[in-house]
Amino acid sequence: MEANLVDHLFNSSEKRLARLLLLMANFGQEAKPLPLIAKISQESLAEMIGTTRSRVSFFLNRFRDLGFIITTAVTCK
Protein backbone atom coordinates (compact mmCIF):
# COMPACT_ATOMS: atom_id res chain seq x y z
CA MET A 1 0.00 0.00 0.00
CA GLU A 2 2.79 2.42 0.90
CA ALA A 3 4.62 1.58 -2.35
CA ASN A 4 1.50 2.49 -4.33
CA LEU A 5 1.23 5.84 -2.56
CA VAL A 6 4.88 6.64 -3.27
CA ASP A 7 4.35 5.58 -6.91
CA HIS A 8 1.38 7.96 -7.27
CA LEU A 9 3.21 10.84 -5.60
CA PHE A 10 6.48 10.65 -7.49
CA ASN A 11 5.70 9.09 -10.88
CA SER A 12 3.62 10.55 -13.67
CA SER A 13 0.60 8.62 -14.91
CA GLU A 14 2.52 7.99 -18.14
CA LYS A 15 5.33 6.31 -16.21
CA ARG A 16 2.83 4.33 -14.13
CA LEU A 17 1.13 3.08 -17.31
CA ALA A 18 4.46 2.09 -18.87
CA ARG A 19 5.44 0.28 -15.66
CA LEU A 20 2.09 -1.51 -15.50
CA LEU A 21 2.34 -2.68 -19.12
CA LEU A 22 5.87 -3.96 -18.51
CA LEU A 23 4.73 -5.80 -15.39
CA MET A 24 1.78 -7.32 -17.25
CA ALA A 25 4.16 -8.57 -19.95
CA ASN A 26 6.55 -10.11 -17.36
CA PHE A 27 9.32 -7.86 -18.68
CA GLY A 28 12.47 -8.12 -16.57
CA GLN A 29 11.30 -11.29 -14.86
CA GLU A 30 12.97 -14.68 -15.03
CA ALA A 31 10.10 -15.92 -17.18
CA LYS A 32 10.19 -15.00 -20.85
CA PRO A 33 8.32 -11.73 -21.56
CA LEU A 34 4.87 -12.21 -23.02
CA PRO A 35 4.56 -10.84 -26.56
CA LEU A 36 0.83 -10.31 -26.06
CA ILE A 37 -0.98 -8.84 -23.08
CA ALA A 38 -4.47 -10.13 -22.32
CA LYS A 39 -7.43 -8.02 -23.36
CA ILE A 40 -7.99 -5.21 -20.88
CA SER A 41 -10.01 -2.04 -21.24
CA GLN A 42 -8.52 1.41 -21.14
CA GLU A 43 -10.92 2.15 -18.29
CA SER A 44 -9.44 -0.73 -16.27
CA LEU A 45 -5.90 0.44 -17.00
CA ALA A 46 -6.91 3.95 -15.91
CA GLU A 47 -8.32 2.68 -12.63
CA MET A 48 -5.18 0.65 -11.98
CA ILE A 49 -2.88 3.68 -12.36
CA GLY A 50 -5.19 6.34 -10.95
CA THR A 51 -5.94 8.45 -14.02
CA THR A 52 -8.65 8.90 -16.65
CA ARG A 53 -9.39 6.70 -19.65
CA SER A 54 -8.68 9.61 -21.99
CA ARG A 55 -5.17 9.99 -20.55
CA VAL A 56 -4.55 6.24 -20.96
CA SER A 57 -5.70 6.51 -24.57
CA PHE A 58 -3.36 9.46 -25.13
CA PHE A 59 -0.39 7.60 -23.62
CA LEU A 60 -1.11 4.37 -25.51
CA ASN A 61 -1.23 6.35 -28.76
CA ARG A 62 2.10 7.97 -27.86
CA PHE A 63 3.66 4.58 -27.02
CA ARG A 64 2.36 3.23 -30.35
CA ASP A 65 3.69 6.25 -32.31
CA LEU A 66 7.10 5.79 -30.68
CA GLY A 67 7.08 2.10 -31.64
CA PHE A 68 7.04 0.84 -28.05
CA ILE A 69 3.79 -1.11 -28.48
CA ILE A 70 1.57 -2.45 -31.21
CA THR A 71 -2.13 -2.04 -30.51
CA THR A 72 -5.19 -3.55 -32.09
CA ALA A 73 -8.83 -3.11 -31.20
CA VAL A 74 -8.47 -5.78 -28.52
CA THR A 75 -4.81 -6.32 -27.67
CA CYS A 76 -1.53 -4.61 -26.92
CA LYS A 77 1.86 -6.12 -27.88
Phi and psi in radians as a Rosetta constraint file:
Dihedral C 1 N 2 CA 2 C 2 CIRCULARHARMONIC -1.122 0.35
Dihedral N 2 CA 2 C 2 N 3 CIRCULARHARMONIC -0.660 0.35
Dihedral C 2 N 3 CA 3 C 3 CIRCULARHARMONIC -1.102 0.35
Dihedral N 3 CA 3 C 3 N 4 CIRCULARHARMONIC -0.662 0.35
Dihedral C 3 N 4 CA 4 C 4 CIRCULARHARMONIC -1.142 0.35
Dihedral N 4 CA 4 C 4 N 5 CIRCULARHARMONIC -0.694 0.35
Dihedral C 4 N 5 CA 5 C 5 CIRCULARHARMONIC -1.114 0.35
Dihedral N 5 CA 5 C 5 N 6 CIRCULARHARMONIC -0.790 0.35
Dihedral C 5 N 6 CA 6 C 6 CIRCULARHARMONIC -1.081 0.35
Dihedral N 6 CA 6 C 6 N 7 CIRCULARHARMONIC -0.730 0.35
Dihedral C 6 N 7 CA 7 C 7 CIRCULARHARMONIC -1.035 0.35
Dihedral N 7 CA 7 C 7 N 8 CIRCULARHARMONIC -0.792 0.35
Dihedral C 7 N 8 CA 8 C 8 CIRCULARHARMONIC -1.189 0.35
Dihedral N 8 CA 8 C 8 N 9 CIRCULARHARMONIC -0.567 0.35
Dihedral C 8 N 9 CA 9 C 9 CIRCULARHARMONIC -1.343 0.35
Dihedral N 9 CA 9 C 9 N 10 CIRCULARHARMONIC -0.635 0.35
Dihedral C 9 N 10 CA 10 C 10 CIRCULARHARMONIC -1.938 0.35
Dihedral N 10 CA 10 C 10 N 11 CIRCULARHARMONIC -0.157 0.35
Dihedral C 10 N 11 CA 11 C 11 CIRCULARHARMONIC -2.055 0.35
Dihedral N 11 CA 11 C 11 N 12 CIRCULARHARMONIC 2.466 0.35
Dihedral C 11 N 12 CA 12 C 12 CIRCULARHARMONIC -1.226 0.35
Dihedral N 12 CA 12 C 12 N 13 CIRCULARHARMONIC 2.813 0.35
Dihedral C 12 N 13 CA 13 C 13 CIRCULARHARMONIC -1.108 0.35
Dihedral N 13 CA 13 C 13 N 14 CIRCULARHARMONIC -0.526 0.35
Dihedral C 13 N 14 CA 14 C 14 CIRCULARHARMONIC -1.123 0.35
Dihedral N 14 CA 14 C 14 N 15 CIRCULARHARMONIC -0.767 0.35
Dihedral C 14 N 15 CA 15 C 15 CIRCULARHARMONIC -1.160 0.35
Dihedral N 15 CA 15 C 15 N 16 CIRCULARHARMONIC -0.681 0.35
Dihedral C 15 N 16 CA 16 C 16 CIRCULARHARMONIC -1.119 0.35
Dihedral N 16 CA 16 C 16 N 17 CIRCULARHARMONIC -0.689 0.35
Dihedral C 16 N 17 CA 17 C 17 CIRCULARHARMONIC -1.149 0.35
Dihedral N 17 CA 17 C 17 N 18 CIRCULARHARMONIC -0.792 0.35
Dihedral C 17 N 18 CA 18 C 18 CIRCULARHARMONIC -1.032 0.35
Dihedral N 18 CA 18 C 18 N 19 CIRCULARHARMONIC -0.778 0.35
Dihedral C 18 N 19 CA 19 C 19 CIRCULARHARMONIC -1.086 0.35
Dihedral N 19 CA 19 C 19 N 20 CIRCULARHARMONIC -0.754 0.35
Dihedral C 19 N 20 CA 20 C 20 CIRCULARHARMONIC -1.095 0.35
Dihedral N 20 CA 20 C 20 N 21 CIRCULARHARMONIC -0.783 0.35
Dihedral C 20 N 21 CA 21 C 21 CIRCULARHARMONIC -1.098 0.35
Dihedral N 21 CA 21 C 21 N 22 CIRCULARHARMONIC -0.694 0.35
Dihedral C 21 N 22 CA 22 C 22 CIRCULARHARMONIC -1.130 0.35
Dihedral N 22 CA 22 C 22 N 23 CIRCULARHARMONIC -0.727 0.35
Dihedral C 22 N 23 CA 23 C 23 CIRCULARHARMONIC -1.109 0.35
Dihedral N 23 CA 23 C 23 N 24 CIRCULARHARMONIC -0.723 0.35
Dihedral C 23 N 24 CA 24 C 24 CIRCULARHARMONIC -1.134 0.35
Dihedral N 24 CA 24 C 24 N 25 CIRCULARHARMONIC -0.492 0.35
Dihedral C 24 N 25 CA 25 C 25 CIRCULARHARMONIC -1.589 0.35
Dihedral N 25 CA 25 C 25 N 26 CIRCULARHARMONIC 0.078 0.35
Dihedral C 25 N 26 CA 26 C 26 CIRCULARHARMONIC 1.075 0.35
Dihedral N 26 CA 26 C 26 N 27 CIRCULARHARMONIC 0.454 0.35
Dihedral C 26 N 27 CA 27 C 27 CIRCULARHARMONIC -1.183 0.35
Dihedral N 27 CA 27 C 27 N 28 CIRCULARHARMONIC 2.321 0.35
Dihedral C 27 N 28 CA 28 C 28 CIRCULARHARMONIC 1.448 0.35
Dihedral N 28 CA 28 C 28 N 29 CIRCULARHARMONIC 0.043 0.35
Dihedral C 28 N 29 CA 29 C 29 CIRCULARHARMONIC -1.650 0.35
Dihedral N 29 CA 29 C 29 N 30 CIRCULARHARMONIC 2.938 0.35
Dihedral C 29 N 30 CA 30 C 30 CIRCULARHARMONIC -1.135 0.35
Dihedral N 30 CA 30 C 30 N 31 CIRCULARHARMONIC -0.597 0.35
Dihedral C 30 N 31 CA 31 C 31 CIRCULARHARMONIC -1.234 0.35
Dihedral N 31 CA 31 C 31 N 32 CIRCULARHARMONIC 2.647 0.35
Dihedral C 31 N 32 CA 32 C 32 CIRCULARHARMONIC -1.097 0.35
Dihedral N 32 CA 32 C 32 N 33 CIRCULARHARMONIC 2.370 0.35
Dihedral C 32 N 33 CA 33 C 33 CIRCULARHARMONIC -1.020 0.35
Dihedral N 33 CA 33 C 33 N 34 CIRCULARHARMONIC 2.521 0.35
Dihedral C 33 N 34 CA 34 C 34 CIRCULARHARMONIC -1.456 0.35
Dihedral N 34 CA 34 C 34 N 35 CIRCULARHARMONIC 2.235 0.35
Dihedral C 34 N 35 CA 35 C 35 CIRCULARHARMONIC -1.301 0.35
Dihedral N 35 CA 35 C 35 N 36 CIRCULARHARMONIC -0.233 0.35
Dihedral C 35 N 36 CA 36 C 36 CIRCULARHARMONIC -2.382 0.35
Dihedral N 36 CA 36 C 36 N 37 CIRCULARHARMONIC 2.241 0.35
Dihedral C 36 N 37 CA 37 C 37 CIRCULARHARMONIC -1.675 0.35
Dihedral N 37 CA 37 C 37 N 38 CIRCULARHARMONIC 2.426 0.35
Dihedral C 37 N 38 CA 38 C 38 CIRCULARHARMONIC -0.972 0.35
Dihedral N 38 CA 38 C 38 N 39 CIRCULARHARMONIC 2.684 0.35
Dihedral C 38 N 39 CA 39 C 39 CIRCULARHARMONIC -1.012 0.35
Dihedral N 39 CA 39 C 39 N 40 CIRCULARHARMONIC 2.224 0.35
Dihedral C 39 N 40 CA 40 C 40 CIRCULARHARMONIC -2.604 0.35
Dihedral N 40 CA 40 C 40 N 41 CIRCULARHARMONIC 2.436 0.35
Dihedral C 40 N 41 CA 41 C 41 CIRCULARHARMONIC -1.343 0.35
Dihedral N 41 CA 41 C 41 N 42 CIRCULARHARMONIC 2.720 0.35
Dihedral C 41 N 42 CA 42 C 42 CIRCULARHARMONIC -1.104 0.35
Dihedral N 42 CA 42 C 42 N 43 CIRCULARHARMONIC -0.596 0.35
Dihedral C 42 N 43 CA 43 C 43 CIRCULARHARMONIC -1.082 0.35
Dihedral N 43 CA 43 C 43 N 44 CIRCULARHARMONIC -0.744 0.35
Dihedral C 43 N 44 CA 44 C 44 CIRCULARHARMONIC -1.138 0.35
Dihedral N 44 CA 44 C 44 N 45 CIRCULARHARMONIC -0.753 0.35
Dihedral C 44 N 45 CA 45 C 45 CIRCULARHARMONIC -1.038 0.35
Dihedral N 45 CA 45 C 45 N 46 CIRCULARHARMONIC -0.754 0.35
Dihedral C 45 N 46 CA 46 C 46 CIRCULARHARMONIC -1.055 0.35
Dihedral N 46 CA 46 C 46 N 47 CIRCULARHARMONIC -0.765 0.35
Dihedral C 46 N 47 CA 47 C 47 CIRCULARHARMONIC -1.110 0.35
Dihedral N 47 CA 47 C 47 N 48 CIRCULARHARMONIC -0.647 0.35
Dihedral C 47 N 48 CA 48 C 48 CIRCULARHARMONIC -1.193 0.35
Dihedral N 48 CA 48 C 48 N 49 CIRCULARHARMONIC -0.524 0.35
Dihedral C 48 N 49 CA 49 C 49 CIRCULARHARMONIC -1.893 0.35
Dihedral N 49 CA 49 C 49 N 50 CIRCULARHARMONIC -0.005 0.35
Dihedral C 49 N 50 CA 50 C 50 CIRCULARHARMONIC 1.321 0.35
Dihedral N 50 CA 50 C 50 N 51 CIRCULARHARMONIC 0.786 0.35
Dihedral C 50 N 51 CA 51 C 51 CIRCULARHARMONIC -2.487 0.35
Dihedral N 51 CA 51 C 51 N 52 CIRCULARHARMONIC -2.961 0.35
Dihedral C 51 N 52 CA 52 C 52 CIRCULARHARMONIC -1.672 0.35
Dihedral N 52 CA 52 C 52 N 53 CIRCULARHARMONIC 2.790 0.35
Dihedral C 52 N 53 CA 53 C 53 CIRCULARHARMONIC -1.081 0.35
Dihedral N 53 CA 53 C 53 N 54 CIRCULARHARMONIC -0.652 0.35
Dihedral C 53 N 54 CA 54 C 54 CIRCULARHARMONIC -1.133 0.35
Dihedral N 54 CA 54 C 54 N 55 CIRCULARHARMONIC -0.616 0.35
Dihedral C 54 N 55 CA 55 C 55 CIRCULARHARMONIC -1.194 0.35
Dihedral N 55 CA 55 C 55 N 56 CIRCULARHARMONIC -0.703 0.35
Dihedral C 55 N 56 CA 56 C 56 CIRCULARHARMONIC -1.055 0.35
Dihedral N 56 CA 56 C 56 N 57 CIRCULARHARMONIC -0.787 0.35
Dihedral C 56 N 57 CA 57 C 57 CIRCULARHARMONIC -1.022 0.35
Dihedral N 57 CA 57 C 57 N 58 CIRCULARHARMONIC -0.790 0.35
Dihedral C 57 N 58 CA 58 C 58 CIRCULARHARMONIC -1.034 0.35
Dihedral N 58 CA 58 C 58 N 59 CIRCULARHARMONIC -0.826 0.35
Dihedral C 58 N 59 CA 59 C 59 CIRCULARHARMONIC -1.182 0.35
Dihedral N 59 CA 59 C 59 N 60 CIRCULARHARMONIC -0.700 0.35
Dihedral C 59 N 60 CA 60 C 60 CIRCULARHARMONIC -1.098 0.35
Dihedral N 60 CA 60 C 60 N 61 CIRCULARHARMONIC -0.699 0.35
Dihedral C 60 N 61 CA 61 C 61 CIRCULARHARMONIC -1.093 0.35
Dihedral N 61 CA 61 C 61 N 62 CIRCULARHARMONIC -0.721 0.35
Dihedral C 61 N 62 CA 62 C 62 CIRCULARHARMONIC -1.118 0.35
Dihedral N 62 CA 62 C 62 N 63 CIRCULARHARMONIC -0.804 0.35
Dihedral C 62 N 63 CA 63 C 63 CIRCULARHARMONIC -1.041 0.35
Dihedral N 63 CA 63 C 63 N 64 CIRCULARHARMONIC -0.704 0.35
Dihedral C 63 N 64 CA 64 C 64 CIRCULARHARMONIC -1.154 0.35
Dihedral N 64 CA 64 C 64 N 65 CIRCULARHARMONIC -0.793 0.35
Dihedral C 64 N 65 CA 65 C 65 CIRCULARHARMONIC -1.074 0.35
Dihedral N 65 CA 65 C 65 N 66 CIRCULARHARMONIC -0.586 0.35
Dihedral C 65 N 66 CA 66 C 66 CIRCULARHARMONIC -1.413 0.35
Dihedral N 66 CA 66 C 66 N 67 CIRCULARHARMONIC -0.120 0.35
Dihedral C 66 N 67 CA 67 C 67 CIRCULARHARMONIC 1.463 0.35
Dihedral N 67 CA 67 C 67 N 68 CIRCULARHARMONIC 0.208 0.35
Dihedral C 67 N 68 CA 68 C 68 CIRCULARHARMONIC -1.324 0.35
Dihedral N 68 CA 68 C 68 N 69 CIRCULARHARMONIC -0.559 0.35
Dihedral C 68 N 69 CA 69 C 69 CIRCULARHARMONIC -2.386 0.35
Dihedral N 69 CA 69 C 69 N 70 CIRCULARHARMONIC 2.816 0.35
Dihedral C 69 N 70 CA 70 C 70 CIRCULARHARMONIC -2.092 0.35
Dihedral N 70 CA 70 C 70 N 71 CIRCULARHARMONIC 2.154 0.35
Dihedral C 70 N 71 CA 71 C 71 CIRCULARHARMONIC -1.973 0.35
Dihedral N 71 CA 71 C 71 N 72 CIRCULARHARMONIC 2.614 0.35
Dihedral C 71 N 72 CA 72 C 72 CIRCULARHARMONIC -2.226 0.35
Dihedral N 72 CA 72 C 72 N 73 CIRCULARHARMONIC -3.079 0.35
Dihedral C 72 N 73 CA 73 C 73 CIRCULARHARMONIC -1.082 0.35
Dihedral N 73 CA 73 C 73 N 74 CIRCULARHARMONIC -0.435 0.35
Dihedral C 73 N 74 CA 74 C 74 CIRCULARHARMONIC -2.191 0.35
Dihedral N 74 CA 74 C 74 N 75 CIRCULARHARMONIC -0.175 0.35
Dihedral C 74 N 75 CA 75 C 75 CIRCULARHARMONIC -2.403 0.35
Dihedral N 75 CA 75 C 75 N 76 CIRCULARHARMONIC 2.934 0.35
Dihedral C 75 N 76 CA 76 C 76 CIRCULARHARMONIC -2.381 0.35
Dihedral N 76 CA 76 C 76 N 77 CIRCULARHARMONIC 2.198 0.35
